[in-house]
Amino acid sequence: MTHILCKTTHIEDPGSKSFEVKIKRKMQEIFVVHKDCAFFAYYNKCPHTGATLEWQEDKFLDMDNALIQCATHDALFMIDSGECISGPCAGDALQALPLSIQDDEIHLDV
């Protein structure tokens, strides 16, 4: 199943945006990060506590827009892989979701 999330221009580079989508018959919170002309999608759930990551609506990146940052305990994650490189869940990773870009739209392919 494919969900059209938004136009590619609706997420700044660098930037992020949250979405609520139905996956496997259940509403799920996810987010998309746009960095260096690439897009990455993850479940909005910290591997340490299961808490949502954003510190303000659609704000998932650290102050330098270089890493994804958990608002609960400041864990830092690589944008391209979701790997936690700092914090209590170091070595764990965010759960990635498959995306595709078609006609300037971001598609979630689940």
C-alpha positions as CSV (number, residue, x, y, z in Angstrom):
1,M,0.0,0.0,0.0
2,T,1.2,3.5,-0.8
3,H,0.4,6.7,1.1
4,I,1.0,10.1,-0.5
5,L,2.4,12.1,2.3
6,C,3.0,15.5,0.8
7,K,4.8,17.4,-2.0
8,T,8.6,17.4,-1.7
9,T,8.6,21.2,-1.5
10,H,6.5,21.0,1.8
11,I,9.6,20.0,3.8
12,E,12.5,22.4,3.9
13,D,16.0,21.1,3.2
14,P,17.1,20.6,6.0
15,G,13.9,20.0,7.8
16,S,11.4,17.5,9.0
17,K,7.6,16.9,9.2
18,S,5.4,14.5,11.1
19,F,2.5,12.5,9.8
20,E,-0.1,10.1,11.1
21,V,-0.8,7.2,8.7
22,K,-2.6,3.9,8.8
23,I,-0.1,1.0,8.7
24,K,-1.3,-2.6,9.2
25,R,-4.8,-1.4,10.3
26,K,-3.4,0.9,13.0
27,M,-2.8,4.6,13.1
28,Q,1.0,5.3,13.4
29,E,3.0,8.4,14.0
30,I,5.9,8.8,11.6
31,F,8.2,11.5,10.4
32,V,10.1,12.4,7.3
33,V,13.5,14.2,7.3
34,H,14.7,16.1,4.2
35,K,18.5,16.6,4.2
36,D,20.8,17.2,1.2
37,C,18.1,16.6,-1.3
38,A,17.3,13.1,0.2
39,F,14.2,12.0,2.2
40,F,14.2,9.5,5.1
41,A,11.2,8.2,7.0
42,Y,11.0,6.7,10.5
43,Y,8.4,5.7,13.1
44,N,8.1,8.5,15.6
45,K,9.2,6.3,18.5
46,C,12.5,6.4,20.5
47,P,14.1,2.9,20.8
48,H,14.9,3.7,24.4
49,T,11.6,4.6,25.9
50,G,9.1,4.5,23.0
51,A,8.5,8.3,23.5
52,T,7.9,10.5,20.5
53,L,11.0,12.4,19.4
54,E,10.0,15.9,18.4
55,W,10.6,18.8,20.7
56,Q,8.1,21.0,18.9
57,E,5.6,20.3,16.1
58,D,7.6,19.0,13.1
59,K,10.9,19.6,14.8
60,F,13.0,16.5,14.9
61,L,16.5,17.8,14.2
62,D,19.2,19.2,16.5
63,M,20.1,22.9,16.5
64,D,22.7,22.3,13.7
65,N,20.2,20.3,11.5
66,A,22.8,17.6,11.4
67,L,21.2,14.8,13.5
68,I,17.7,13.7,14.7
69,Q,17.4,14.5,18.4
70,C,15.1,12.9,20.9
71,A,13.4,15.5,23.0
72,T,13.0,13.2,26.0
73,H,16.7,12.4,26.7
74,D,18.7,14.1,24.0
75,A,19.7,10.9,22.2
76,L,21.2,11.7,18.7
77,F,20.5,9.7,15.6
78,M,22.0,9.7,12.1
79,I,19.6,11.1,9.6
80,D,20.4,8.6,6.8
81,S,20.4,5.4,8.9
82,G,18.5,6.1,12.1
83,E,21.4,4.8,14.1
84,C,21.7,6.2,17.6
85,I,25.2,7.6,18.1
86,S,24.8,9.3,21.5
87,G,22.5,8.8,24.5
88,P,21.0,5.9,26.4
89,C,20.1,4.0,23.3
90,A,23.5,4.2,21.6
91,G,23.9,1.3,19.2
92,D,20.1,1.0,18.6
93,A,18.3,2.6,15.7
94,L,15.0,4.2,14.7
95,Q,12.8,1.9,12.7
96,A,13.0,3.1,9.0
97,L,10.1,3.1,6.5
98,P,10.4,2.9,2.7
99,L,9.8,6.1,0.7
100,S,9.7,6.9,-3.0
101,I,9.5,10.2,-4.8
102,Q,7.0,10.3,-7.7
103,D,6.0,13.5,-9.6
104,D,7.4,15.7,-6.7
105,E,5.3,13.8,-4.1
106,I,6.7,11.8,-1.2
107,H,5.1,8.3,-1.1
108,L,5.3,6.0,1.9
109,D,5.5,2.4,0.5
110,V,4.1,0.0,3.2
